[in-house]
Amino acid sequence: MAENLAIRLRKDRKQASNLSLYAGAASTSEYSSIKISRNIEATQNTKELQDLAISLFHEKY
């Protein structure tokens, strides 16, 4: 997902300055959904976006 985002950003010559992550859980799951958002230094770099997404996931989960 981060790679697709980075490709779209580069194509449109834009950068992301906020990263939001939502992971939904099945209604039958014992786990709850997570939602987190952070302002970030503007980027369109795939590796940076991947690392930030993983960091947000680990922060919340």
mmCIF file of the N, C-alpha and C atoms, coordinates in Angstrom:
data_MODEL
# 
_entry.id   MODEL 
# 
loop_
_atom_site.group_PDB 
_atom_site.id 
_atom_site.type_symbol 
_atom_site.label_atom_id 
_atom_site.label_alt_id 
_atom_site.label_comp_id 
_atom_site.label_asym_id 
_atom_site.label_entity_id 
_atom_site.label_seq_id 
_atom_site.pdbx_PDB_ins_code 
_atom_site.Cartn_x 
_atom_site.Cartn_y 
_atom_site.Cartn_z 
_atom_site.occupancy 
_atom_site.B_iso_or_equiv 
_atom_site.pdbx_formal_charge 
_atom_site.auth_seq_id 
_atom_site.auth_comp_id 
_atom_site.auth_asym_id 
_atom_site.auth_atom_id 
_atom_site.pdbx_PDB_model_num 
ATOM 1   N N  . MET A 1 1  ? 0.824   -1.193  0.000   1.00 0.00 ? 1  MET A N  1 
ATOM 2   C CA . MET A 1 1  ? 0.000   0.000   0.000   1.00 0.00 ? 1  MET A CA 1 
ATOM 3   C C  . MET A 1 1  ? 0.866   1.254   0.000   1.00 0.00 ? 1  MET A C  1 
ATOM 4   N N  . ALA A 1 2  ? 1.923   1.244   0.792   1.00 0.00 ? 2  ALA A N  1 
ATOM 5   C CA . ALA A 1 2  ? 2.811   2.408   0.839   1.00 0.00 ? 2  ALA A CA 1 
ATOM 6   C C  . ALA A 1 2  ? 3.475   2.639   -0.514  1.00 0.00 ? 2  ALA A C  1 
ATOM 7   N N  . GLU A 1 3  ? 3.817   1.562   -1.194  1.00 0.00 ? 3  GLU A N  1 
ATOM 8   C CA . GLU A 1 3  ? 4.435   1.694   -2.510  1.00 0.00 ? 3  GLU A CA 1 
ATOM 9   C C  . GLU A 1 3  ? 3.458   2.320   -3.509  1.00 0.00 ? 3  GLU A C  1 
ATOM 10  N N  . ASN A 1 4  ? 2.214   1.872   -3.504  1.00 0.00 ? 4  ASN A N  1 
ATOM 11  C CA . ASN A 1 4  ? 1.210   2.453   -4.397  1.00 0.00 ? 4  ASN A CA 1 
ATOM 12  C C  . ASN A 1 4  ? 0.987   3.933   -4.088  1.00 0.00 ? 4  ASN A C  1 
ATOM 13  N N  . LEU A 1 5  ? 0.958   4.275   -2.816  1.00 0.00 ? 5  LEU A N  1 
ATOM 14  C CA . LEU A 1 5  ? 0.816   5.668   -2.415  1.00 0.00 ? 5  LEU A CA 1 
ATOM 15  C C  . LEU A 1 5  ? 1.986   6.492   -2.941  1.00 0.00 ? 5  LEU A C  1 
ATOM 16  N N  . ALA A 1 6  ? 3.203   6.009   -2.741  1.00 0.00 ? 6  ALA A N  1 
ATOM 17  C CA . ALA A 1 6  ? 4.392   6.734   -3.186  1.00 0.00 ? 6  ALA A CA 1 
ATOM 18  C C  . ALA A 1 6  ? 4.397   6.923   -4.703  1.00 0.00 ? 6  ALA A C  1 
ATOM 19  N N  . ILE A 1 7  ? 3.987   5.911   -5.436  1.00 0.00 ? 7  ILE A N  1 
ATOM 20  C CA . ILE A 1 7  ? 3.918   6.017   -6.899  1.00 0.00 ? 7  ILE A CA 1 
ATOM 21  C C  . ILE A 1 7  ? 2.930   7.100   -7.314  1.00 0.00 ? 7  ILE A C  1 
ATOM 22  N N  . ARG A 1 8  ? 1.756   7.109   -6.689  1.00 0.00 ? 8  ARG A N  1 
ATOM 23  C CA . ARG A 1 8  ? 0.757   8.135   -7.020  1.00 0.00 ? 8  ARG A CA 1 
ATOM 24  C C  . ARG A 1 8  ? 1.261   9.531   -6.663  1.00 0.00 ? 8  ARG A C  1 
ATOM 25  N N  . LEU A 1 9  ? 1.934   9.658   -5.530  1.00 0.00 ? 9  LEU A N  1 
ATOM 26  C CA . LEU A 1 9  ? 2.477   10.958  -5.130  1.00 0.00 ? 9  LEU A CA 1 
ATOM 27  C C  . LEU A 1 9  ? 3.505   11.458  -6.133  1.00 0.00 ? 9  LEU A C  1 
ATOM 28  N N  . ARG A 1 10 ? 4.422   10.582  -6.527  1.00 0.00 ? 10 ARG A N  1 
ATOM 29  C CA . ARG A 1 10 ? 5.449   10.981  -7.491  1.00 0.00 ? 10 ARG A CA 1 
ATOM 30  C C  . ARG A 1 10 ? 4.830   11.341  -8.847  1.00 0.00 ? 10 ARG A C  1 
ATOM 31  N N  . LYS A 1 11 ? 3.849   10.569  -9.273  1.00 0.00 ? 11 LYS A N  1 
ATOM 32  C CA . LYS A 1 11 ? 3.178   10.827  -10.547 1.00 0.00 ? 11 LYS A CA 1 
ATOM 33  C C  . LYS A 1 11 ? 2.532   12.215  -10.556 1.00 0.00 ? 11 LYS A C  1 
ATOM 34  N N  . ASP A 1 12 ? 1.926   12.594  -9.441  1.00 0.00 ? 12 ASP A N  1 
ATOM 35  C CA . ASP A 1 12 ? 1.245   13.887  -9.331  1.00 0.00 ? 12 ASP A CA 1 
ATOM 36  C C  . ASP A 1 12 ? 2.163   15.003  -8.831  1.00 0.00 ? 12 ASP A C  1 
ATOM 37  N N  . ARG A 1 13 ? 3.444   14.666  -8.616  1.00 0.00 ? 13 ARG A N  1 
ATOM 38  C CA . ARG A 1 13 ? 4.435   15.627  -8.101  1.00 0.00 ? 13 ARG A CA 1 
ATOM 39  C C  . ARG A 1 13 ? 3.981   16.264  -6.799  1.00 0.00 ? 13 ARG A C  1 
ATOM 40  N N  . LYS A 1 14 ? 3.532   15.399  -5.889  1.00 0.00 ? 14 LYS A N  1 
ATOM 41  C CA . LYS A 1 14 ? 3.071   15.831  -4.564  1.00 0.00 ? 14 LYS A CA 1 
ATOM 42  C C  . LYS A 1 14 ? 3.827   15.057  -3.500  1.00 0.00 ? 14 LYS A C  1 
ATOM 43  N N  . GLN A 1 15 ? 3.652   15.487  -2.246  1.00 0.00 ? 15 GLN A N  1 
ATOM 44  C CA . GLN A 1 15 ? 4.257   14.800  -1.114  1.00 0.00 ? 15 GLN A CA 1 
ATOM 45  C C  . GLN A 1 15 ? 3.218   14.652  -0.013  1.00 0.00 ? 15 GLN A C  1 
ATOM 46  N N  . ALA A 1 16 ? 3.361   13.611  0.764   1.00 0.00 ? 16 ALA A N  1 
ATOM 47  C CA . ALA A 1 16 ? 2.462   13.384  1.899   1.00 0.00 ? 16 ALA A CA 1 
ATOM 48  C C  . ALA A 1 16 ? 3.031   14.081  3.123   1.00 0.00 ? 16 ALA A C  1 
ATOM 49  N N  . SER A 1 17 ? 2.168   14.773  3.860   1.00 0.00 ? 17 SER A N  1 
ATOM 50  C CA . SER A 1 17 ? 2.597   15.402  5.109   1.00 0.00 ? 17 SER A CA 1 
ATOM 51  C C  . SER A 1 17 ? 1.816   14.854  6.305   1.00 0.00 ? 17 SER A C  1 
ATOM 52  N N  . ASN A 1 18 ? 0.940   13.893  6.032   1.00 0.00 ? 18 ASN A N  1 
ATOM 53  C CA . ASN A 1 18 ? 0.186   13.218  7.081   1.00 0.00 ? 18 ASN A CA 1 
ATOM 54  C C  . ASN A 1 18 ? 0.010   11.773  6.651   1.00 0.00 ? 18 ASN A C  1 
ATOM 55  N N  . LEU A 1 19 ? 0.170   10.863  7.594   1.00 0.00 ? 19 LEU A N  1 
ATOM 56  C CA . LEU A 1 19 ? -0.020  9.445   7.294   1.00 0.00 ? 19 LEU A CA 1 
ATOM 57  C C  . LEU A 1 19 ? -1.042  8.881   8.264   1.00 0.00 ? 19 LEU A C  1 
ATOM 58  N N  . SER A 1 20 ? -2.091  8.291   7.722   1.00 0.00 ? 20 SER A N  1 
ATOM 59  C CA . SER A 1 20 ? -3.141  7.676   8.527   1.00 0.00 ? 20 SER A CA 1 
ATOM 60  C C  . SER A 1 20 ? -3.177  6.189   8.222   1.00 0.00 ? 20 SER A C  1 
ATOM 61  N N  . LEU A 1 21 ? -3.419  5.416   9.262   1.00 0.00 ? 21 LEU A N  1 
ATOM 62  C CA . LEU A 1 21 ? -3.464  3.968   9.117   1.00 0.00 ? 21 LEU A CA 1 
ATOM 63  C C  . LEU A 1 21 ? -4.728  3.460   9.798   1.00 0.00 ? 21 LEU A C  1 
ATOM 64  N N  . TYR A 1 22 ? -5.479  2.639   9.080   1.00 0.00 ? 22 TYR A N  1 
ATOM 65  C CA . TYR A 1 22 ? -6.657  2.003   9.645   1.00 0.00 ? 22 TYR A CA 1 
ATOM 66  C C  . TYR A 1 22 ? -6.588  0.516   9.328   1.00 0.00 ? 22 TYR A C  1 
ATOM 67  N N  . ALA A 1 23 ? -6.730  -0.305  10.328  1.00 0.00 ? 23 ALA A N  1 
ATOM 68  C CA . ALA A 1 23 ? -6.772  -1.756  10.142  1.00 0.00 ? 23 ALA A CA 1 
ATOM 69  C C  . ALA A 1 23 ? -8.031  -2.257  10.841  1.00 0.00 ? 23 ALA A C  1 
ATOM 70  N N  . GLY A 1 24 ? -8.961  -2.743  10.051  1.00 0.00 ? 24 GLY A N  1 
ATOM 71  C CA . GLY A 1 24 ? -10.216 -3.230  10.603  1.00 0.00 ? 24 GLY A CA 1 
ATOM 72  C C  . GLY A 1 24 ? -10.116 -4.698  10.979  1.00 0.00 ? 24 GLY A C  1 
ATOM 73  N N  . ALA A 1 25 ? -10.849 -5.071  11.987  1.00 0.00 ? 25 ALA A N  1 
ATOM 74  C CA . ALA A 1 25 ? -10.897 -6.460  12.430  1.00 0.00 ? 25 ALA A CA 1 
ATOM 75  C C  . ALA A 1 25 ? -12.276 -7.031  12.127  1.00 0.00 ? 25 ALA A C  1 
ATOM 76  N N  . ALA A 1 26 ? -12.315 -8.314  11.856  1.00 0.00 ? 26 ALA A N  1 
ATOM 77  C CA . ALA A 1 26 ? -13.592 -8.982  11.596  1.00 0.00 ? 26 ALA A CA 1 
ATOM 78  C C  . ALA A 1 26 ? -14.473 -8.886  12.837  1.00 0.00 ? 26 ALA A C  1 
ATOM 79  N N  . SER A 1 27 ? -15.763 -8.824  12.617  1.00 0.00 ? 27 SER A N  1 
ATOM 80  C CA . SER A 1 27 ? -16.686 -8.689  13.750  1.00 0.00 ? 27 SER A CA 1 
ATOM 81  C C  . SER A 1 27 ? -16.611 -9.887  14.688  1.00 0.00 ? 27 SER A C  1 
ATOM 82  N N  . THR A 1 28 ? -16.149 -11.025 14.198  1.00 0.00 ? 28 THR A N  1 
ATOM 83  C CA . THR A 1 28 ? -16.030 -12.211 15.038  1.00 0.00 ? 28 THR A CA 1 
ATOM 84  C C  . THR A 1 28 ? -14.661 -12.316 15.704  1.00 0.00 ? 28 THR A C  1 
ATOM 85  N N  . SER A 1 29 ? -13.794 -11.362 15.426  1.00 0.00 ? 29 SER A N  1 
ATOM 86  C CA . SER A 1 29 ? -12.434 -11.396 15.962  1.00 0.00 ? 29 SER A CA 1 
ATOM 87  C C  . SER A 1 29 ? -12.393 -10.913 17.404  1.00 0.00 ? 29 SER A C  1 
ATOM 88  N N  . GLU A 1 30 ? -11.451 -11.444 18.166  1.00 0.00 ? 30 GLU A N  1 
ATOM 89  C CA . GLU A 1 30 ? -11.252 -10.984 19.538  1.00 0.00 ? 30 GLU A CA 1 
ATOM 90  C C  . GLU A 1 30 ? -10.478 -9.668  19.572  1.00 0.00 ? 30 GLU A C  1 
ATOM 91  N N  . TYR A 1 31 ? -9.921  -9.256  18.420  1.00 0.00 ? 31 TYR A N  1 
ATOM 92  C CA . TYR A 1 31 ? -9.140  -8.025  18.323  1.00 0.00 ? 31 TYR A CA 1 
ATOM 93  C C  . TYR A 1 31 ? -10.029 -6.884  17.864  1.00 0.00 ? 31 TYR A C  1 
ATOM 94  N N  . SER A 1 32 ? -9.662  -5.672  18.263  1.00 0.00 ? 32 SER A N  1 
ATOM 95  C CA . SER A 1 32 ? -10.423 -4.515  17.822  1.00 0.00 ? 32 SER A CA 1 
ATOM 96  C C  . SER A 1 32 ? -9.686  -3.825  16.671  1.00 0.00 ? 32 SER A C  1 
ATOM 97  N N  . SER A 1 33 ? -10.408 -2.990  15.942  1.00 0.00 ? 33 SER A N  1 
ATOM 98  C CA . SER A 1 33 ? -9.813  -2.232  14.851  1.00 0.00 ? 33 SER A CA 1 
ATOM 99  C C  . SER A 1 33 ? -8.861  -1.182  15.432  1.00 0.00 ? 33 SER A C  1 
ATOM 100 N N  . ILE A 1 34 ? -7.892  -0.779  14.614  1.00 0.00 ? 34 ILE A N  1 
ATOM 101 C CA . ILE A 1 34 ? -6.991  0.286   15.041  1.00 0.00 ? 34 ILE A CA 1 
ATOM 102 C C  . ILE A 1 34 ? -7.043  1.417   14.024  1.00 0.00 ? 34 ILE A C  1 
ATOM 103 N N  . LYS A 1 35 ? -6.911  2.633   14.543  1.00 0.00 ? 35 LYS A N  1 
ATOM 104 C CA . LYS A 1 35 ? -6.881  3.815   13.689  1.00 0.00 ? 35 LYS A CA 1 
ATOM 105 C C  . LYS A 1 35 ? -5.891  4.784   14.313  1.00 0.00 ? 35 LYS A C  1 
ATOM 106 N N  . ILE A 1 36 ? -4.941  5.279   13.495  1.00 0.00 ? 36 ILE A N  1 
ATOM 107 C CA . ILE A 1 36 ? -3.932  6.194   13.997  1.00 0.00 ? 36 ILE A CA 1 
ATOM 108 C C  . ILE A 1 36 ? -3.495  7.110   12.855  1.00 0.00 ? 36 ILE A C  1 
ATOM 109 N N  . SER A 1 37 ? -3.154  8.330   13.197  1.00 0.00 ? 37 SER A N  1 
ATOM 110 C CA . SER A 1 37 ? -2.749  9.318   12.201  1.00 0.00 ? 37 SER A CA 1 
ATOM 111 C C  . SER A 1 37 ? -1.642  10.180  12.795  1.00 0.00 ? 37 SER A C  1 
ATOM 112 N N  . ARG A 1 38 ? -0.679  10.545  11.969  1.00 0.00 ? 38 ARG A N  1 
ATOM 113 C CA . ARG A 1 38 ? 0.430   11.387  12.417  1.00 0.00 ? 38 ARG A CA 1 
ATOM 114 C C  . ARG A 1 38 ? 0.817   12.376  11.323  1.00 0.00 ? 38 ARG A C  1 
ATOM 115 N N  . ASN A 1 39 ? 1.175   13.584  11.727  1.00 0.00 ? 39 ASN A N  1 
ATOM 116 C CA . ASN A 1 39 ? 1.812   14.522  10.811  1.00 0.00 ? 39 ASN A CA 1 
ATOM 117 C C  . ASN A 1 39 ? 3.245   14.056  10.627  1.00 0.00 ? 39 ASN A C  1 
ATOM 118 N N  . ILE A 1 40 ? 3.731   14.106  9.399   1.00 0.00 ? 40 ILE A N  1 
ATOM 119 C CA . ILE A 1 40 ? 5.074   13.636  9.090   1.00 0.00 ? 40 ILE A CA 1 
ATOM 120 C C  . ILE A 1 40 ? 5.796   14.695  8.268   1.00 0.00 ? 40 ILE A C  1 
ATOM 121 N N  . GLU A 1 41 ? 7.105   14.551  8.189   1.00 0.00 ? 41 GLU A N  1 
ATOM 122 C CA . GLU A 1 41 ? 7.862   15.407  7.289   1.00 0.00 ? 41 GLU A CA 1 
ATOM 123 C C  . GLU A 1 41 ? 7.472   15.029  5.864   1.00 0.00 ? 41 GLU A C  1 
ATOM 124 N N  . ALA A 1 42 ? 7.158   16.028  5.058   1.00 0.00 ? 42 ALA A N  1 
ATOM 125 C CA . ALA A 1 42 ? 6.664   15.776  3.697   1.00 0.00 ? 42 ALA A CA 1 
ATOM 126 C C  . ALA A 1 42 ? 7.607   14.856  2.925   1.00 0.00 ? 42 ALA A C  1 
ATOM 127 N N  . THR A 1 43 ? 7.033   13.813  2.314   1.00 0.00 ? 43 THR A N  1 
ATOM 128 C CA . THR A 1 43 ? 7.827   12.846  1.567   1.00 0.00 ? 43 THR A CA 1 
ATOM 129 C C  . THR A 1 43 ? 6.992   12.170  0.492   1.00 0.00 ? 43 THR A C  1 
ATOM 130 N N  . GLN A 1 44 ? 7.681   11.599  -0.462  1.00 0.00 ? 44 GLN A N  1 
ATOM 131 C CA . GLN A 1 44 ? 7.077   10.728  -1.469  1.00 0.00 ? 44 GLN A CA 1 
ATOM 132 C C  . GLN A 1 44 ? 7.933   9.472   -1.615  1.00 0.00 ? 44 GLN A C  1 
ATOM 133 N N  . ASN A 1 45 ? 8.833   9.270   -0.654  1.00 0.00 ? 45 ASN A N  1 
ATOM 134 C CA . ASN A 1 45 ? 9.775   8.160   -0.673  1.00 0.00 ? 45 ASN A CA 1 
ATOM 135 C C  . ASN A 1 45 ? 9.101   6.876   -0.163  1.00 0.00 ? 45 ASN A C  1 
ATOM 136 N N  . THR A 1 46 ? 9.147   5.836   -0.977  1.00 0.00 ? 46 THR A N  1 
ATOM 137 C CA . THR A 1 46 ? 8.487   4.571   -0.635  1.00 0.00 ? 46 THR A CA 1 
ATOM 138 C C  . THR A 1 46 ? 8.995   4.003   0.688   1.00 0.00 ? 46 THR A C  1 
ATOM 139 N N  . LYS A 1 47 ? 10.293  3.916   0.863   1.00 0.00 ? 47 LYS A N  1 
ATOM 140 C CA . LYS A 1 47 ? 10.872  3.316   2.085   1.00 0.00 ? 47 LYS A CA 1 
ATOM 141 C C  . LYS A 1 47 ? 10.465  4.103   3.325   1.00 0.00 ? 47 LYS A C  1 
ATOM 142 N N  . GLU A 1 48 ? 10.484  5.431   3.247   1.00 0.00 ? 48 GLU A N  1 
ATOM 143 C CA . GLU A 1 48 ? 10.078  6.247   4.390   1.00 0.00 ? 48 GLU A CA 1 
ATOM 144 C C  . GLU A 1 48 ? 8.611   6.009   4.741   1.00 0.00 ? 48 GLU A C  1 
ATOM 145 N N  . LEU A 1 49 ? 7.759   5.965   3.729   1.00 0.00 ? 49 LEU A N  1 
ATOM 146 C CA . LEU A 1 49 ? 6.333   5.739   3.981   1.00 0.00 ? 49 LEU A CA 1 
ATOM 147 C C  . LEU A 1 49 ? 6.084   4.349   4.555   1.00 0.00 ? 49 LEU A C  1 
ATOM 148 N N  . GLN A 1 50 ? 6.805   3.338   4.053   1.00 0.00 ? 50 GLN A N  1 
ATOM 149 C CA . GLN A 1 50 ? 6.676   1.981   4.594   1.00 0.00 ? 50 GLN A CA 1 
ATOM 150 C C  . GLN A 1 50 ? 7.100   1.947   6.056   1.00 0.00 ? 50 GLN A C  1 
ATOM 151 N N  . ASP A 1 51 ? 8.257   2.529   6.350   1.00 0.00 ? 51 ASP A N  1 
ATOM 152 C CA . ASP A 1 51 ? 8.758   2.533   7.729   1.00 0.00 ? 51 ASP A CA 1 
ATOM 153 C C  . ASP A 1 51 ? 7.810   3.269   8.671   1.00 0.00 ? 51 ASP A C  1 
ATOM 154 N N  . LEU A 1 52 ? 7.274   4.392   8.210   1.00 0.00 ? 52 LEU A N  1 
ATOM 155 C CA . LEU A 1 52 ? 6.326   5.146   9.035   1.00 0.00 ? 52 LEU A CA 1 
ATOM 156 C C  . LEU A 1 52 ? 5.043   4.354   9.287   1.00 0.00 ? 52 LEU A C  1 
ATOM 157 N N  . ALA A 1 53 ? 4.537   3.685   8.257   1.00 0.00 ? 53 ALA A N  1 
ATOM 158 C CA . ALA A 1 53 ? 3.319   2.888   8.417   1.00 0.00 ? 53 ALA A CA 1 
ATOM 159 C C  . ALA A 1 53 ? 3.538   1.746   9.407   1.00 0.00 ? 53 ALA A C  1 
ATOM 160 N N  . ILE A 1 54 ? 4.665   1.082   9.304   1.00 0.00 ? 54 ILE A N  1 
ATOM 161 C CA . ILE A 1 54 ? 4.989   -0.009  10.234  1.00 0.00 ? 54 ILE A CA 1 
ATOM 162 C C  . ILE A 1 54 ? 5.134   0.526   11.649  1.00 0.00 ? 54 ILE A C  1 
ATOM 163 N N  . SER A 1 55 ? 5.781   1.676   11.776  1.00 0.00 ? 55 SER A N  1 
ATOM 164 C CA . SER A 1 55 ? 5.954   2.292   13.089  1.00 0.00 ? 55 SER A CA 1 
ATOM 165 C C  . SER A 1 55 ? 4.619   2.657   13.709  1.00 0.00 ? 55 SER A C  1 
ATOM 166 N N  . LEU A 1 56 ? 3.720   3.214   12.915  1.00 0.00 ? 56 LEU A N  1 
ATOM 167 C CA . LEU A 1 56 ? 2.387   3.557   13.429  1.00 0.00 ? 56 LEU A CA 1 
ATOM 168 C C  . LEU A 1 56 ? 1.634   2.303   13.856  1.00 0.00 ? 56 LEU A C  1 
ATOM 169 N N  . PHE A 1 57 ? 1.721   1.250   13.071  1.00 0.00 ? 57 PHE A N  1 
ATOM 170 C CA . PHE A 1 57 ? 1.055   0.011   13.410  1.00 0.00 ? 57 PHE A CA 1 
ATOM 171 C C  . PHE A 1 57 ? 1.570   -0.533  14.749  1.00 0.00 ? 57 PHE A C  1 
ATOM 172 N N  . HIS A 1 58 ? 2.881   -0.559  14.921  1.00 0.00 ? 58 HIS A N  1 
ATOM 173 C CA . HIS A 1 58 ? 3.459   -1.086  16.162  1.00 0.00 ? 58 HIS A CA 1 
ATOM 174 C C  . HIS A 1 58 ? 3.144   -0.186  17.358  1.00 0.00 ? 58 HIS A C  1 
ATOM 175 N N  . GLU A 1 59 ? 3.024   1.102   17.107  1.00 0.00 ? 59 GLU A N  1 
ATOM 176 C CA . GLU A 1 59 ? 2.674   2.039   18.182  1.00 0.00 ? 59 GLU A CA 1 
ATOM 177 C C  . GLU A 1 59 ? 1.272   1.767   18.711  1.00 0.00 ? 59 GLU A C  1 
ATOM 178 N N  . LYS A 1 60 ? 0.378   1.427   17.823  1.00 0.00 ? 60 LYS A N  1 
ATOM 179 C CA . LYS A 1 60 ? -1.023  1.247   18.207  1.00 0.00 ? 60 LYS A CA 1 
ATOM 180 C C  . LYS A 1 60 ? -1.370  -0.192  18.571  1.00 0.00 ? 60 LYS A C  1 
ATOM 181 N N  . TYR A 1 61 ? -0.725  -1.175  17.955  1.00 0.00 ? 61 TYR A N  1 
ATOM 182 C CA . TYR A 1 61 ? -1.091  -2.576  18.145  1.00 0.00 ? 61 TYR A CA 1 
ATOM 183 C C  . TYR A 1 61 ? -0.170  -3.256  19.120  1.00 0.00 ? 61 TYR A C  1 
# 
